[in-house]
Amino acid sequence: MLIIGRNTVLETLKINQKSIKKIILLDSLNDNKIKEIIEKAKSNNIDIEVLPKNNFEKVFDKKDKSDGISQGIAAEVEDFKYSKTSEILISTEGNKSVCLAVLDEIQDPHNFGAIIRSAEATGIDGIIISDKNTVKVNHTVIKSSSGATNYIKISKESNIYSTIEYLKEKGFEWSDFRSCIPLADSPRILHLQKCPEAHLTQDLFFGPMSSLFLGESCASP
């Protein structure tokens, strides 16, 4: 899998450097962030390939970049590794409060990435997505999340509603999000109808163990 963008590559170098096979750079770049990336890559014995513009652009033709701005840097990494929902619950054992976001039919990769970024920033403990009709974690999602996929566990379930029942059995309370407003830097993030002025933060959840149900049915144009 290919990931693109300065922040995405740098965050992956910081937290998940073992997943990086190679870093690919445009030969005209020499700014401070690029220097930091090169330094960290060398300290972790990661190969760096520097290419002229024509050859650099061919990398994306072969790797199906779809849309997104590379910022002159990309990295070949292992495919994203999903967690199991049970693993997310185990990782939160001992926490005073636990909050999970369950996403259903999120099909826009930029929207998904923005949700991941906001979820990680606001302290949500894990994200659960449906295996059907939902975009998977790809390079566009990772870039839109600004590398937040390295900091939050994401599981993929074949039956999202069975997972909801499983979470209820584990003591989770349920909040159904159905309307959406923009947060400061995350378009079309969803918010709680019962607290129309609230933002996506832990203080609006109903108990020590909460789940949010998010969908794209009312995404703004």
MIKE-938569 format. One record per residue (C-alpha): residue number from 1; y negated, z negated, x negated. Coordinates in nm, 4 decimals, always signed. Layout:
N
[atom NUM [Y Z X]],
...
This chain:
221
[atom 1 [+0.0000 +0.0000 +0.0000]],
[atom 2 [-0.3546 +0.0709 -0.1122]],
[atom 3 [-0.6448 -0.1726 -0.0724]],
[atom 4 [-1.0054 -0.0701 -0.1257]],
[atom 5 [-1.3455 -0.2243 -0.1955]],
[atom 6 [-1.4877 -0.4684 -0.4500]],
[atom 7 [-1.4590 -0.7882 -0.2439]],
[atom 8 [-1.1083 -0.7077 -0.1227]],
[atom 9 [-0.9749 -0.6381 -0.4712]],
[atom 10 [-1.1553 -0.9377 -0.6225]],
[atom 11 [-1.0274 -1.1825 -0.3583]],
[atom 12 [-0.6746 -1.0495 -0.4060]],
[atom 13 [-0.7095 -1.0995 -0.7815]],
[atom 14 [-0.8163 -1.4594 -0.7229]],
[atom 15 [-0.5456 -1.5685 -0.4807]],
[atom 16 [-0.2614 -1.3139 -0.4827]],
[atom 17 [-0.2749 -1.1345 -0.8169]],
[atom 18 [+0.1049 -1.1017 -0.8390]],
[atom 19 [+0.0954 -0.8557 -0.5473]],
[atom 20 [-0.1229 -0.6104 -0.7445]],
[atom 21 [+0.0607 -0.3291 -0.9206]],
[atom 22 [-0.2401 -0.1374 -1.0521]],
[atom 23 [-0.6185 -0.1185 -1.0166]],
[atom 24 [-0.7877 +0.2220 -0.9944]],
[atom 25 [-1.1548 +0.2542 -1.0887]],
[atom 26 [-1.4153 +0.5291 -1.0700]],
[atom 27 [-1.5304 +0.5950 -1.4268]],
[atom 28 [-1.9035 +0.5693 -1.3484]],
[atom 29 [-1.8939 +0.2019 -1.2442]],
[atom 30 [-2.0216 -0.0723 -1.4719]],
[atom 31 [-2.1819 -0.3440 -1.2555]],
[atom 32 [-2.1202 -0.7183 -1.2887]],
[atom 33 [-1.8618 -0.7413 -1.0099]],
[atom 34 [-1.6633 -0.4543 -1.1606]],
[atom 35 [-1.6778 -0.6293 -1.4994]],
[atom 36 [-1.5467 -0.9472 -1.3366]],
[atom 37 [-1.2617 -0.7543 -1.1741]],
[atom 38 [-1.1704 -0.5887 -1.5054]],
[atom 39 [-1.1756 -0.9241 -1.6858]],
[atom 40 [-0.9509 -1.0903 -1.4269]],
[atom 41 [-0.7154 -0.7939 -1.4200]],
[atom 42 [-0.6761 -0.7956 -1.7979]],
[atom 43 [-0.6181 -1.1727 -1.8031]],
[atom 44 [-0.3328 -1.1184 -1.5548]],
[atom 45 [-0.1902 -0.8181 -1.7432]],
[atom 46 [-0.2602 -0.5822 -1.4537]],
[atom 47 [-0.2835 -0.2130 -1.5389]],
[atom 48 [-0.6246 -0.0495 -1.4887]],
[atom 49 [-0.6588 +0.3254 -1.4401]],
[atom 50 [-1.0074 +0.4735 -1.4818]],
[atom 51 [-1.0550 +0.8147 -1.3219]],
[atom 52 [-1.3328 +1.0738 -1.2887]],
[atom 53 [-1.4602 +1.1329 -0.9373]],
[atom 54 [-1.2413 +1.4342 -0.8533]],
[atom 55 [-0.9208 +1.2585 -0.9557]],
[atom 56 [-1.0298 +0.9329 -0.7936]],
[atom 57 [-1.0766 +1.1026 -0.4558]],
[atom 58 [-0.7296 +1.2593 -0.4787]],
[atom 59 [-0.5788 +0.9109 -0.4845]],
[atom 60 [-0.6988 +0.8576 -0.1293]],
[atom 61 [-0.5720 +1.1947 -0.0099]],
[atom 62 [-0.2213 +1.0951 -0.1182]],
[atom 63 [-0.2433 +0.7384 +0.0127]],
[atom 64 [-0.3864 +0.8159 +0.3592]],
[atom 65 [-0.7044 +0.6146 +0.3271]],
[atom 66 [-0.8087 +0.7164 +0.6821]],
[atom 67 [-1.1599 +0.5671 +0.7095]],
[atom 68 [-1.3489 +0.3134 +0.5024]],
[atom 69 [-1.5682 +0.3193 +0.1929]],
[atom 70 [-1.3814 +0.2624 -0.1326]],
[atom 71 [-1.6886 +0.1481 -0.3352]],
[atom 72 [-1.5256 +0.3220 -0.6305]],
[atom 73 [-1.2343 +0.0817 -0.6580]],
[atom 74 [-0.8842 +0.0563 -0.5193]],
[atom 75 [-0.5648 -0.1280 -0.6006]],
[atom 76 [-0.2015 -0.0491 -0.5413]],
[atom 77 [-0.0410 -0.3625 -0.3983]],
[atom 78 [+0.2824 -0.4717 -0.2375]],
[atom 79 [+0.3014 -0.4260 +0.1383]],
[atom 80 [+0.1493 -0.7152 +0.3322]],
[atom 81 [+0.3984 -0.9968 +0.3822]],
[atom 82 [+0.3927 -1.1527 +0.7273]],
[atom 83 [+0.4844 -1.5157 +0.7805]],
[atom 84 [+0.7153 -1.6408 +1.0535]],
[atom 85 [+0.5521 -1.8404 +1.3330]],
[atom 86 [+0.7813 -2.1288 +1.2425]],
[atom 87 [+0.6533 -2.1116 +0.8831]],
[atom 88 [+0.2944 -2.1348 +1.0064]],
[atom 89 [+0.3827 -2.4470 +1.2048]],
[atom 90 [+0.5576 -2.6026 +0.9045]],
[atom 91 [+0.2496 -2.5347 +0.6873]],
[atom 92 [+0.0338 -2.7322 +0.9324]],
[atom 93 [+0.2564 -3.0395 +0.9475]],
[atom 94 [+0.0489 -3.3502 +0.8861]],
[atom 95 [-0.2772 -3.1871 +0.9974]],
[atom 96 [-0.4827 -3.3916 +1.2437]],
[atom 97 [-0.5493 -3.0781 +1.4468]],
[atom 98 [-0.3918 -2.7336 +1.4536]],
[atom 99 [-0.5337 -2.4141 +1.6020]],
[atom 100 [-0.3625 -2.0753 +1.6180]],
[atom 101 [-0.5016 -1.7428 +1.7395]],
[atom 102 [-0.2622 -1.5153 +1.9290]],
[atom 103 [-0.3731 -1.1513 +1.9407]],
[atom 104 [-0.2409 -0.8991 +2.1922]],
[atom 105 [-0.3066 -0.5231 +2.1779]],
[atom 106 [-0.5780 -0.5377 +1.9127]],
[atom 107 [-0.5801 -0.1699 +1.8180]],
[atom 108 [-0.9029 -0.1280 +1.6206]],
[atom 109 [-0.8363 -0.2166 +1.2528]],
[atom 110 [-1.2025 -0.3005 +1.1900]],
[atom 111 [-1.2017 -0.5365 +1.4887]],
[atom 112 [-0.8784 -0.6969 +1.3681]],
[atom 113 [-1.0224 -0.7447 +1.0198]],
[atom 114 [-1.3380 -0.9024 +1.1608]],
[atom 115 [-1.1292 -1.1424 +1.3715]],
[atom 116 [-0.9250 -1.2415 +1.0649]],
[atom 117 [-1.2449 -1.3012 +0.8648]],
[atom 118 [-1.3976 -1.5183 +1.1377]],
[atom 119 [-1.0714 -1.7037 +1.2016]],
[atom 120 [-1.0357 -1.7960 +0.8353]],
[atom 121 [-1.4021 -1.8959 +0.8067]],
[atom 122 [-1.3827 -2.1257 +1.1110]],
[atom 123 [-1.0661 -2.3045 +1.0072]],
[atom 124 [-0.8032 -2.1485 +1.2335]],
[atom 125 [-0.4628 -2.2256 +1.0831]],
[atom 126 [-0.2786 -1.9035 +1.1594]],
[atom 127 [-0.2787 -1.5766 +1.3511]],
[atom 128 [+0.0067 -1.4366 +1.5612]],
[atom 129 [+0.0114 -1.0697 +1.6573]],
[atom 130 [+0.2342 -0.8609 +1.8809]],
[atom 131 [+0.4670 -0.6094 +1.7178]],
[atom 132 [+0.3846 -0.3666 +2.0012]],
[atom 133 [+0.0549 -0.1858 +2.0654]],
[atom 134 [-0.1244 -0.3846 +1.7949]],
[atom 135 [-0.2601 -0.2520 +1.4672]],
[atom 136 [-0.0712 -0.3841 +1.1669]],
[atom 137 [-0.2279 -0.5279 +0.8527]],
[atom 138 [-0.3252 -0.2210 +0.6501]],
[atom 139 [-0.5929 -0.1392 +0.3922]],
[atom 140 [-0.8653 -0.0990 +0.6581]],
[atom 141 [-0.7826 -0.4369 +0.8130]],
[atom 142 [-0.7762 -0.6040 +0.4701]],
[atom 143 [-1.1107 -0.4512 +0.3695]],
[atom 144 [-1.2727 -0.5402 +0.7045]],
[atom 145 [-1.1536 -0.8982 +0.6569]],
[atom 146 [-1.3266 -0.9098 +0.3124]],
[atom 147 [-0.9985 -1.0283 +0.1660]],
[atom 148 [-0.9487 -1.3123 +0.4176]],
[atom 149 [-0.5902 -1.1915 +0.4690]],
[atom 150 [-0.5167 -1.3697 +0.1403]],
[atom 151 [-0.6159 -1.7065 +0.2874]],
[atom 152 [-0.4671 -1.7182 +0.6376]],
[atom 153 [-0.1061 -1.6789 +0.7493]],
[atom 154 [-0.0284 -1.3991 +0.9958]],
[atom 155 [+0.2981 -1.3614 +1.1864]],
[atom 156 [+0.4224 -1.0625 +1.3864]],
[atom 157 [+0.6337 -1.1245 +1.6965]],
[atom 158 [+0.8310 -0.8765 +1.9080]],
[atom 159 [+0.7748 -1.0757 +2.2280]],
[atom 160 [+0.4324 -1.2371 +2.2334]],
[atom 161 [+0.4872 -1.4127 +2.5659]],
[atom 162 [+0.8094 -1.5784 +2.4491]],
[atom 163 [+0.6078 -1.6962 +2.1490]],
[atom 164 [+0.3465 -1.8435 +2.3813]],
[atom 165 [+0.6187 -2.0399 +2.5605]],
[atom 166 [+0.7579 -2.1518 +2.2258]],
[atom 167 [+0.4149 -2.2817 +2.1227]],
[atom 168 [+0.3754 -2.4650 +2.4540]],
[atom 169 [+0.7108 -2.6362 +2.3922]],
[atom 170 [+0.5757 -2.7432 +2.0540]],
[atom 171 [+0.2840 -2.9183 +2.2255]],
[atom 172 [+0.0132 -2.6537 +2.2059]],
[atom 173 [-0.2487 -2.6331 +2.4797]],
[atom 174 [-0.3658 -2.2928 +2.5905]],
[atom 175 [-0.7104 -2.1290 +2.6037]],
[atom 176 [-0.7258 -1.7774 +2.7494]],
[atom 177 [-1.0130 -1.5720 +2.6001]],
[atom 178 [-1.1082 -1.2737 +2.8131]],
[atom 179 [-1.4758 -1.1938 +2.7550]],
[atom 180 [-1.6329 -1.0914 +2.4304]],
[atom 181 [-1.9692 -1.1245 +2.2584]],
[atom 182 [-2.0713 -1.0502 +1.8988]],
[atom 183 [-2.0809 -1.3314 +1.6466]],
[atom 184 [-2.3229 -1.3219 +1.3556]],
[atom 185 [-2.1261 -1.0703 +1.1488]],
[atom 186 [-1.8180 -0.9945 +1.3595]],
[atom 187 [-1.8630 -0.7376 +1.6379]],
[atom 188 [-1.6481 -0.7808 +1.9469]],
[atom 189 [-1.5034 -1.1166 +1.8588]],
[atom 190 [-1.3881 -1.3007 +2.1700]],
[atom 191 [-1.5166 -1.6319 +2.3049]],
[atom 192 [-1.4053 -1.8940 +2.5545]],
[atom 193 [-1.5025 -1.8352 +2.9167]],
[atom 194 [-1.5073 -2.2051 +2.9928]],
[atom 195 [-1.7735 -2.2565 +2.7233]],
[atom 196 [-1.9875 -1.9431 +2.7591]],
[atom 197 [-2.2389 -2.0525 +2.4956]],
[atom 198 [-1.9790 -2.1604 +2.2400]],
[atom 199 [-1.8793 -1.9761 +1.9268]],
[atom 200 [-1.5357 -1.9563 +1.7699]],
[atom 201 [-1.5212 -2.2975 +1.6029]],
[atom 202 [-1.2755 -2.5852 +1.6127]],
[atom 203 [-1.5098 -2.8074 +1.8156]],
[atom 204 [-1.4539 -2.6097 +2.1395]],
[atom 205 [-1.0766 -2.6544 +2.1461]],
[atom 206 [-0.9215 -2.8830 +2.4055]],
[atom 207 [-0.6837 -3.0951 +2.2026]],
[atom 208 [-0.5300 -3.1610 +1.8626]],
[atom 209 [-0.2995 -2.8592 +1.9037]],
[atom 210 [-0.4580 -2.5477 +2.0543]],
[atom 211 [-0.3910 -2.1760 +2.0850]],
[atom 212 [-0.6325 -1.8929 +2.1636]],
[atom 213 [-0.5254 -1.5747 +2.3401]],
[atom 214 [-0.7346 -1.2759 +2.2311]],
[atom 215 [-0.7267 -0.9174 +2.3515]],
[atom 216 [-0.9355 -0.6015 +2.3346]],
[atom 217 [-0.9483 -0.5264 +2.7077]],
[atom 218 [-1.3223 -0.5890 +2.7212]],
[atom 219 [-1.4301 -0.4564 +2.3819]],
[atom 220 [-1.7928 -0.3544 +2.3780]],
[atom 221 [-1.8800 +0.0104 +2.3129]],
